[in-house]
Amino acid sequence: MDHNNQKWSRNLFFILATIGAAVGLGNLWRFPSMAYQYGGAAFYLPYLICYLFVGLPVIYLEFGLGLWSKGSIAKSFQKQNRRYTWIGWWILINSIVIVLYYAVVMAWSLEYTFFSLNEAWGMDTQGFFLSKVLHRTNSPLEIGSINLSTVLALAIIWIIVYFSLKSGVKGLSRILLITVPVPLLLLVIMAIRGLSLPGGIEGAKYFLVPDLHKILNINVWSAAASQMLLALSLGMGQMVAYSSMRKDSTKIMGSGLALVFGDFIFSFFSGIVVFSTLGAMLFNTGQTIDTVGISGPSLAFVTYPSAISALPFGAVWGFLFFLMLVLIGIDSVFAVVEANLTDLTHVFPKVHKNRLLLIFCIICFAGGLIFTTGSGMFWLDIVDHWVGNFAIFSIIFLQCIVFGHSKRINEIADYLAGWFRDHILKIWRIWLAWGLPLLILIILTSQFIINFSKPYGGYPWSTILLGGWGILIFAMVLALVIARKHNKEID
């Protein structure tokens, strides 16, 4: 079966696929915490402006690349110029690195789905997470033991991915009808429930009331831009692969707007759920939300379990919450796998697509085992910071430079011309070629300065060189090797 001959039967499935790829676990904990840190509702204005001037231009570039190349991100760069093929492969390899630890976080969510039935974490949610789930050691250099229950949950995640994708786009389309709407419905229900509890509305005010003084802070705008790019999963090849499966380019512009709207809706309701629930938990304690940790995985696996245990029917809401996390996360894994399979079917044309899928899932399962060890959380934090920030921003910068300054951009723009007027397309091309690269370069420069001035997270420099810069450089070198081999085979 030719993977590239599979097409979305309806535009709805394409929209659900792109929203599913974009919406992930970060929408639940990163957006609410950043909104709280940077002025509550005042954060929304910079965020929405970044959607308009940063997110949508890159979305339409990646949609256009898929329609133009009729293939993956690596094929797009190869079609542009064969010397740029390595950039496409770097994008795919980087996405694989991300999915290795992302699937482990999903495994924790799956474990907690069952833990919530009897609230197994007890009164000490932090101790339970660190000792019983993570088996965390004292440093990343102390590997520690593997948690077998997490390994089992990780295996289940990859088994689900394999059987969900083996039937191709038709099977995936049916699954998306569940894995995208159901989590949103659960979020809405949990938001209404949280607001109805005593203290829930007061908690939500931390998320909804604007602090207008912060809107003039340049750090707010920088944070909004970085969160928006990460939230939309741009620069990972997923949108290119999915758009290549479209039958035509009609409604492509509306699909981009639907993606942005869907991503924001998930983020917004996630914030309502988190802050209303915390507000209800703290209602009778006299504490305020600013004394509670509301960022990173600890929000989902430490703070939130504490909240639901303090509320009526905690087991029920805990089960729904962690089930929602699994459903939200699985679509992002689907997208990474599909993006890579689109290229692997070209590299290994004699290998059946389902066999490639099985091999890919097994390799990703094995690669994720390091994050199930006692030092796994440390390495996850380090690797995520580098591949999820430096690599992604560098990739989007290169995408804009390579295609924005190329004559090929006119061919790509033809797929968008049915909705855009010529003068808008001209502005889009100029913005891609000059404005966006400059903006991203400013963000990257500030990040370099911060991370070279002191070790990230207080980790030893040796671990940063290995798990941070080392992984980044290894992925680029591997991409160069694969691209060179692939180009030679074409010759």
N, C-alpha and C positions, 0 to 999 in steps of 0.2 A: 504494500500500500504506500503510495507516495504521500508523504506528510504534507507537502506543499500544495497538493491538489485539494486539500480540505479547506472548506470555506464556511464562514458563519452564514447560517441560513437566514438569519434576521439581524437587523441592526441592533435590536434589543440585546441579543446575546453578546454582541461586540461591546456594547456599553457596560453590561454587567461584568464582562471579563476585565475591562480596563479599570472599572471601579474596584473590583475584587483585587486586582494586581496592586492598585495604589493604596487602598485602605489596609492597614496592618496593625500590629500590636502597638506601634509607636503612636498611632492616632489616639489610643486610649490613655497613655500616660505622658507622652512628650508634649502634645498640644495643650492639655489642661495645665500642666505645670509651667509651661512657658507663658501661657496667657496670664496665669496668676503672677508670675515673676515680673512680667513686663506690662502691667497696668490693666489686667482684666479685659473688659470690653474695649479698652483703648488699643489693645493689641490687634483687634479684628481689622481695623482700618488699614494699618500697614500690611497685614496678612492678605487682605482682599486685593490691595493694590499690587502686591507681589504676585498674586494669582494672575492678575491682568497683564502685567508687564514682564513677568519672568516665566511663570508657569505655562500660560497659554501659548506664547511663542515657541517654547521648547516642545510642548505637546504637539503642536501642529507640524513642527519639524519632524518629530519622530513618527507621527502618523503619515506624513508625506513620504518619509524614507521607506516605510513599509510598502506603501502603494507603488512607489517609483521602482524599488528594487525587486519587488515581488518575492522578498525573502527576508533574511535576518539582518541584524545590525552589522555583522561581519561582511555579509554580501553587499550591503549598502556602501561601506567604506571601500570594499574591493572594486565595486562598480565605479565609484568616484575616481579612485586611483589605486592601483595595486600596492603602492608603497605605503598606503594608509590602512591596509588590511589588518595590521597588528592592533590598531586602535579598537576595531570591532571585536577582535578576540580578547583584548584586555577587558573590554566591557563585560563579555560573557564570563570570563574567568573571575572577575571581581564579583559578579552576581552569584557565582557558585560559592565563593568564600562567604558571602553574606548569608546564603541559604544554609550553610553548614551549621552556623550557630543559631540562626533564626528558627530552624526546625527543633533545636534543643529547647528553646524558650517555649515553643509549642508543646513539646513533650512535658515540660513542667505544667503547662496549662491543662493538658490532658490528665496528668496525675492529680492536680487540684480539683478537677471535675469530680473525681471519685472521693478525694479527701473531704470535699465539702458536704458529702452526704451525712457524715457523722461529725463534721467539724473537727477533723483529726488533729488540727494544729493546736487545739486547746487554748490556753490563756497566753502562751508565749509564742506568738506567730513568728517573731523574728528568729527565735532560737530554733523553732521547727524548720523554717526555711533554710537557715544556714547549716544546721546539723543533720537533720533527717533527710532533706531533699538534696542540698548541695554537697554535703559532707565537706564543707569548705575548710581548706587549710589556711595557714597564716600568710602565705605569699604565693605568687605565681610560680616561683622556682621550686616549691614543694608540691609535687603533682598530686599526691594522695591517692585515694582509692576511687574506683568507678562505682557509681550508684546503679545497681542492676535494675532497679525499678524504672529509673530514668532511661536506661538503655532499652528496656522493653517498650516503654512509651514512645521512644524515638523510632524504634522498629515499626511500631503500629502506624505512626505518622507516615513513614515512607511506604508502607504497604498500602495505605489509603491513597497516597499520591499515585502509586503505580496503577492500581486498579481503576482509579478515577480517570486517568489519562490514556490507558491502553486502547480504549475504544474511540479515541480521536476527538475531534471537535464536537461531533454530535453528542457523545457521552458527556463531555465537559459542559456543553450548553445546558443539559438537563440538571447537572449538579449545581451550576451557577444560579439556577432558579431557586435554590435552597440556601446556598452559602453566602449570597449577598443580601436578599431581602430579609431572611430570618434574623441575622444579627442586628440589622437596623430596627426591626420590629421589637426585638428584645431590649435594645437600647432605649427605645421610646417608652416601653412599658416600665423599665427600671427607672427612667428619669421621672415619669409621672409618680411612681411609687416613692422615690426619694423625696420629691417635692411635697408629697402629702404627709410625710412624717414630721413630727415636732422638731424644729431646728433645720429642716431640709431647705427651706427657702432662704434662711439666714446663711447657710453654707453656700448655696448657689450664688449669693451676692458676691462672694469672693471671686467668682468666675465671671459674673455678668456686669458688675458695676465698674465703669471706666475710671481710671486714674489718668486724667488728661494731661497731667504734667509730664508723664513718661513718654508721650507720643512724639516729643521733640528730641528724644534721646536716640542717637545714631545706632546704639547697640540694639534698640528695639527693632529697627528696620533690618539690621543685619540678621538678627535672630529670626525675624519673620521670613526673610528670604531663604535662609538655610532650612528652617522647618518646612516651608512650603515645598522646596525641591525634594526633600527627603520623603515628605508625606505623599507626593504624587509618584514616587518610585521612578523618577526620570533618570536617564543615564544608565539604565540597566538592561536595555535591549528589549524589554517586555512589550512596550507599546509598538515598537517596530514590528516585532513578530506577530502580534495580534492584528495590527492593521494590514499586514501582508496577506492575511486570511480573509479580507473583505472581498466581496464580489465586485464592488465598484466604489467610487469615491463620493457618491451621493450621501448627503446627511453627515459627512465627515466633520464639518465644522460644528454642527449641533452636538455631535458625539463628544467633542472636546469640552464644550460648555457643560454637558451632562456629567463628565468626569470630574470637573472642578466642583460643580455643585454637590455631587454625591460625596466627594472626599470631605468637603467642608461640613456637610450635614452629619457625617459620622463623627468628625472631630468635635463638633459643637455638642451633640448629644452625649458624647463620651464625657465631656466636661461637666455637663449637668448631672450625669449619673455619679461621677466621682465626688463632686463638691457637695451635692445634696446629701449623699450617703454619709460623708464625713461630718457634715453639719449635724445630721441626726445623731450620729454616734457621740458627738461631743456635747450634745444639748444639755445633758445633766451633769457634766463634769466641770464646767466652768472654763475649759480650755478653748482656745481658738485654733483655727485651721493653720495659722502660721507657725504653730508649734509642732505640727505633724509633717512627716516626710511625704511629699507628693510628687516625687520624680523617680524615673527609672523603674526597673523591674520590682523594686521594693514596694512600689505603689500597689501593684497587682497581687504580689505574693506575701506581703507583710501587712501593709496598711489596710487594704481592702478586706482581707479575712478578719482582721480585728473589728472592722466596722460591721460586717454582716453578722458576726457572732454576738454583737451587742444589740442587734435588732430582732424584732419578731420574725419567725420563719426563716432564720438565717440560712439553714441548710438548703432550702428551696432556692433562695436568691443567689446563694453561692454557686449552686449547680448551674443555674442559668447563666451567671456571669462568666464562669470558666468555660462553659460550652460555647458561649458567644466568642470568647477569645480563640478557641480552636477553629471555629467557623471563619472568623475574620482572617486568621493567619493562613489557613490552608490555601486560599485563593492566591496569595502572594507567592507561595511555593509553586503552585500550578504554573504561574506566569514565568518564573525563573526557569523551570524545567522545559516548558514549551519554547522559550527563547533560545535555549541551548540546543534542543533537539532539532530546531529548524536548521541550524548549521551542521550539527553532527550527521544528519542524514546526507549532507553533501560530502562531508569528509569520509564517511563510511557508506557509500551508496549500495554496497552489496549486503550490508547488515540490515535485517528487518527492523523497522521502526520500534516495534515492541521489545525486541531484544536490546536495542540501544537504550530504551527507556529503563529496562530492568537493570542493565549494567550501571547506568547513570545513578539510579536510586540506591543501588548497593554501595557505590563509591561514595556518594554523599552521606549515607548512613555511617560508613566507616570513618569518613573524614570528620564527622561531628562528634565522635567518641571522646576526643580530647576535651570537649566542653562539658562532658558528663563526669569528669574527674573532680577531685577536691579543689583543684586550682582552676577549674573551668570558668567560673564567673570572672576571675581576674583576666584570663585570656580573652574571654568574650568582650569584656569592657575595652581592652586595649585594641583588639582587632577591629571591633565595631567603630571605634573612634577614627581609625585611619582609613579603612576601606569605605566606611559610611560617610565620611566627610572629605578627606583629602582626595581620595580616588574619585568619588562621585562628582565633586566640583571640578576636578581636572578633566574628567571625561566630558562633562557638559561644555566646558570651555573649548575643548578640542572639537566637539561636534559643531559648535557655532563657528569656529575659525575655519575648519575644513570645508564645510558646506556653505557657510555664509559668504566666503570669498571665492566660491566656485561658480562657473557658468551653469553647472548642473542645478543650481538652486532655482533657475527659471523652469527647468523641467519638473522639479519637485513642486514648485508653486502652481503649475498647471493643474495639479490634482486638487488644489484649494481654490482655484479661480472661480468655480461655480458659485461660490458664496461671497468671496471677497472681491471688492472692486480693485482695479489695477493700482490705484494710488495707495490703497491700504497694503496690498502685497509689496509694493515698493518700500513702504515704511517698515514692514516686517523684515524684509531682506536686509535693509540697512541696520536695523536694530540687532538682528542676529549676527551680523558681521562686525559691528563695532560696539554698540551699547551693552549688550549682555556680556560679552567677553571682558569688558572693562569692569563691570560690576562684579563678576565672579572673581576676577583677578584681585580686586580689592579685598574680598572676603578671604580668599586663599592667603594673601599676604599677611593679613591680620592673624590668621590661624597659625601660619608658620612662625611668626614672631612670638606668639603666646607659647607655642609648644617647644620652641627652642630656648626660651628664657628659663623654663623650669620643667622638670619631668612631669608628664601628664599623670594626674591622679596620685602623685607621689610614688609611682612605681620605680623600681631600679632601672637605670638607663639600659642595662643589658636586655631586659624584657621588652622595653620600648623599641630597641633596635631590632629585636627578633620578631615580636608580634605586631609591631607597627610598621616601621620603615622596611623591615625585612620582608614581610608579606606583600607590601606594596610593590617593592622592587622585583620580588620573585614572580608576581603575577604579570608584570610588564615584560620581563625576560621570557617567561613561558609563552606569552602572547606573540612575541617576536619570532620565537622558534616555530610555533605552530603556523603562523602566517607565512613564514618563509617556505616551510614544507608544503603547505597548501598551494602556494603560488607555483612552486616547482612542478607539482603534480598536474596543474592546469596546463603548464607548458608541454 
